[in-house]
Amino acid sequence: MTIDKLADNRVLIVLCKQDMSDFSLDYAKMNFEDSHSRKMLMRILRLACMKEGIEISGKSVLLEAISFDEECYLLATINNKKQKKYRLKSNKNSLCYHLGS
């Protein structure tokens, strides 16, 4: 596992094939609906942030994953501020898509 601090609120975690096996993770099945995946991803995230000195408790975290060759790249962005919520005044010309998890 390689951990790189990209910014004060952003960490890149690279999991090799062996790391994925050690954590019993499969990229094709990885999502937050699966309790095992969620548990392992949170464990990896806490470990990486602790190593880099980033506090995540009580903060919102965006975790993005992409598979490349036999590695899995996890990009964690920690948000210190409350997320803004937007409302549409008119939904006549609006589209919304949900693209998986």
N, C-alpha and C positions, 0 to 999 in steps of 0.2 A: 504494500500500500504506500502510495506516494501522496503527501499532503503539501500543498502550496498555498500560502496566504497571498491572495491577489490584491486585496485591499483590506481596510479596517473591518469591513463587514462582508467580505467574500472569501470563500475557501474552495479550492479545487482539490478533489480527492480522486485519485486514479487507482482503481482496483484491477489487478492483473487476474489472469485465469485462476491462479492458485488462491488468491484472496477471495474470489467469488466462490470457489469450492469450500474454503475454510469457513465462510459465513453461510454456506448452504443457500446461496442466492443464484437465481437464474434470471437473466435480464428479460427474457420473454414473459416471465411470470411475475416480475417485480412490480408491485403497486402497493398503495397504502391501504387497500381493502383487505389484503392478505396480512394476517396478524404476524406471521413469521417475518415476512419482508419488512413490515413496518418496524418491528422490534430490532431487526438487524441494522436497518438503515439509521434508526435513531441511535443505536449503539455506535455505529461508525461516525455519525455526525458529532455526537458528544465527544468521542475520542479525538477527532480532528480539531474541533474547536477548543478543547481543553489544551491540546498540544500547542496550538497557535495563540492561546490567550484570548479567545473570543468568548464572551458570555452570551448564552442563548436562552437561558431560563427567563420566561415572561416576555419573550420577543417572538414576533412572527418570523418564520423561516421559509424561504422558497427553496425547494430542493429539485434540481433538474438532473436528469440522467440521460446519457447517450452511450450507445455501444459503438466501439470502434475496434475493428479486428477482434481480438479476444479480450480486450480490456473494456472496463466500464468507467466512464467519466461522470463524477458527481460534482455539480456546481451548487454550492450552498450560499445563498444570499440572506443575510440577517437584516431584518428591517427594524429599526429602532422606533419608527413613527407608526402611528395608527394608519391603517390603509384608508384611502379615500373611497367613498361610495358615490357612484354617479347614478342619476335617474334620467331616463329619457322623457322629454316632454311629449314627444309624439313618436309612436312606433310604426308609422306608415312605411318609412323607407329604411327600416332597421333589420339587420340579420344577426343572428347569434348562433354560433356553432359550438358544440361540445366535442372536443377531439380526444376522447379517452381520458386516462388519468396521467 
